[in-house]
Amino acid sequence: MEEQELRINIIVSLQGALLGNISQHVRAICCDWQTSEWFKLRFYLDIEPDNIEKELMSIVLTEFESNLQAFGIQFKKYLEELIFTKEPFKALEHLRLVAYWRSELNVF
């Protein structure tokens, strides 16, 4: 499978997995991968990770893996990271793909 096709399948699979599974504490979600070897999903949070955030990430990863299998794709290893940070988004490591980025403008 070409890298571009893999990227598109990852985006579609991740979008479906994220629907209804992003809490108010998630600031950003990004990911990286090495073809068929590993996939890393990282959530940046505005609180220390608690059981609810851990459970939501687990749900996202499970649904993502299931969605990918529909495309005939499977990674050998799935990695998850929950990171608490108050750093501005531009200072964070974005990995290969940013799947979600909460607006943090102080407009009100």
C-alpha positions, 0 to 999 in steps of 0.5 A, a space after each residue: 500500500 502506498 504511503 498516501 493511501 495509508 495516510 488517507 485510511 488512517 485519517 478516515 479511521 481515526 475520524 470515525 473513532 473520535 466521534 463522540 469520544 473527545 472530552 472537554 479536557 482534550 486540547 489536541 490529538 495527533 498521531 504517527 506511524 511506521 508502516 505495518 510496525 507501530 501506530 502512536 496516538 497522543 492526546 494533549 490534555 488540560 488536566 492530569 489524565 484520569 480514569 475517564 480520559 484513559 477510558 476514552 483513549 482506549 475506546 478511540 484506539 479500539 475503534 480505530 484499530 477496528 476501522 483500519 481492519 476494514 481497509 485490510 490494515 493492521 499495525 503490530 503495535 499500538 501506542 497511546 500517550 496522554 500528556 498533561 500540558 499548559 504549553 501553547 499548541 505551537 510549542 508541542 510536538 505535533 507528530 506526523 498528523 494532527 487529528 484534532 486541535 481545540 481552539 484556545 483563543 480568548 475571544 470572550 
